[in-house]
Amino acid sequence: MELIDLSRELFHRTQAHPSHPPVIVTVWGDHSEKKVAGNTVFTSKALSIAMSDHAGSHVDAPCHFDPRPEALSIDQMPLEKFFTPAICLDLSHVPLKGQITVPEMEAALAASGEKILPGDTVLLHMATNDRLLGKPGYLHDFPGLALESVHWLADKGIGMFGVEAISPAPEGEPNFQAHMACAERGITHMECLANLDKLIGRGRFTFIGFPLKIRGGTASPIRAVAMFG
């Protein structure tokens, strides 16, 4: 069995979507403080972390983009959604800020030699991290899906898709349209993934990325993993 970590590291001031609060990590207590319990002297260390439920590698819950009262929060989503067969498509050639068309999706799928099956998770490698991570452009210049490509994925019967960028579609109106399309079609997506380049040409694998059980959560950080074998 081989596991490939698809998650970004969480740390103080991790790059996050401009509409969400920053990640703040501070020391709550450290080993310089000795504690006493009876006759035992000990030390311990803990961190305080404040962040959005959309921080780091995360999955959006339907209630984030679907205003209907019945839209599920993250704690209500079936765990089966986060342990699925998966494939990764190579779209690393797309230009920054570009919108990936259906013909480009079809070409990437054909090049993979795979099929998208009902319930699959589909990961999309756009070389976003290679080109932008750690730079100001990471928050604004990322490529993503055209609206019709979101519907194309939904037509295939997927459960969710995942990207490296902070949004599934380019900044502005395309991003809002992509989120609304997910609500309309009953799918969701992950953002801020990592190491998708390590999946290209590897065929099918098992995707694992369980969310935290945040009551009423609109999203959750995940430890995303690709499992081979």
N, C-alpha and C positions, 0 to 999 in steps of 0.2 A: 504494500500500500504506500502511496506517495501523496503527501499533502502539500499544497501550494497556498501560501497565505496571500489572500487578495485584499487585505485590509491595510489602510493607512494608519500610521502611528498617531496616537492622540497625545498632545503635549501643550504646554502653555502657549496660547496664541496660535494654535493650529489654524491654517487658512480655512475660513468658513464662508458660507454665502453672506454677502453684505447685508441681507435682510434679517439675519439671525445674530444673536449675541455671540461674542467671542468665547473661546474656551479659556477658562481661567483656572490654572492649577497652582495651588500654594501648599506649603507644608503646614499641616495641622499640629503635628508633634513629631519630634525626632529623637534620636538616640542620645542626644546631649542631656535629655531630661530623665533623671533616674526616678523610678517609682518604687514604692515599698508596699508589699502585701504580706502582712505578718512578718515572718523572718526572711522573706524573699525580696531581694533587690533586683529590679529588671528595668529594661528600656524597651520602647516600642516606637514605631514610626508609622504615620498615616498621612495621607494627602487629602486636601479639600479640593473638589472639582466642581466647578459651575459651568454649565454649557447648555446649549439648545438640544432638544431631542433630535435635531438634524445635524449634529456635530460628527465630524470624521466620516468614516465609511458607514453608511446608514441606509435603511430602507424606509420609504414613505408609506404611511398607512392611508387607506382610502379617505379617512376623514380630513386629511390634510388638504385635499383638492376637491373633495365631494361635499357640498354643503347640506346634503340630505340628512335628516336625523338618523336614518338607519345606516349611514356610512360607518364602517368598522374603524375603531381605534386600534392601535398596535397590539394591545393586550387581548383584543377580540379576534385577531386574525388566526386562522388555523396553522398550527406548527408545520403541517405538511407542505405549506407554501415555501418553507425555508430549507427543505431537504429534498432536492429534486434532481432528475437528470438535466444535463446542461450541455451547451456548446458555446464556443466563442468565435465570433466573426472578426476577420481582419479588415478594419476600415482605417488603418493608420495613414493612408494616403490622402485622406480628406483634408482640405485646407482649413486653417484656423477660421473660426466663425462660420464655417460652411454648414449647410443643411443637407444631410444625407438623403438622397432620393430613393424611391423604391427600386429603380433599376440598379443602383449601387448596392442596395441590400441584397437583391437577387444575385448579383455578380459575386458578392462576398460569400453568400451561401453556397453557390455553385463551386467556388474555389475551395471551400472547406471540404467538399465531398460528403457533407452531412445533410440530414433533413431536420426540420424543426417539427417536433412531435407535440401533441397536446400536453399541456402541463409543464413543458420545458421552461427552464430559465435560460435566457439568451444574453450573453455578455458581449459587449461591443468595444473592441479595442480601437481607439482613435488616436493613440500616441499622445494623449493629452498631458499625461504626467511627464513624459520625456521632453515635451516641448515647453511646458508652462509651469510645472509644479515648483513652488518656491518663488515664483516671479509674480509681479502685479497682474500680469496678463492672465494668470490662472483664474482670476475672479471675473474676467470679462471676455476673453478671446477664444474660448473653447468652442469646438464644433459640436454638432449634435444632430438629432433626427429632425427631418422635415415632418410636418403633421401627417402626411399620407403614409410615412414610414412607421409611425406609431400604430396607425390603423392596420397596416400590413402585418405587423407583429401580432396584433390582436386577432386578426383574421386567421392566423396560424394556430390560435388556441393556447398561446403561452400563458404562464402564470405571472411572470415578471421579467424585466430586462434590467441590465446594469451597465453603468458607464463610469468612467474615471472622473468626469467633470462634476462641478457642483450642481449642474442641472442637466436634464436629459436632452434638451434642445438649446440652441444658441440663445444668448441673453435677450431679454425683452419679450416682445409678443410671441415669438415662436416657443419660448419656454412656457408661457402661460397656456398656450394652445395645447402643448404636449401634455401638461398636467390635466387639463380639462378633458382631453381625449382619453387619458387613463381612467378618469372617473366615468366617462361615458361607456367605455368598453369593459370595465371591471377588471383591469389589470393594474399593477403597480410597478415601481422601479426602484433601483438602488443607485446611489450616487457616491462619488469619492472613493471608488475602488482602486486597487493597485495590482501590479504584476500581471495584468491581462496579456501582455506580450508573451508570457511564459506558457500560455494556453494555446497559442496559434499552432495549427498543424498537429495537435495532439488528439483530435477527435472528440468523442463524447466523454464526459466525466460526471461525477456527482457534485452538485453544488450544495454547500452547507453554510447557512448564515442566519442563525437564530437571533431574534431581537430580544431586548430586555422587556420584562413584563411591566411596562409603564402604564399605570391606570389612566385611561383617556389619552394616551400618547398619540401625537400626530405623526411620529416617526420613532426610530430607535437606532442608536449605534449597533453595529453587528460585527462579529469576528467572522468575516467571510473567508471561506476555504474551498478550494477545488480538490476533490479526492479522486485519484486514479488508482485502479486496481482493486 
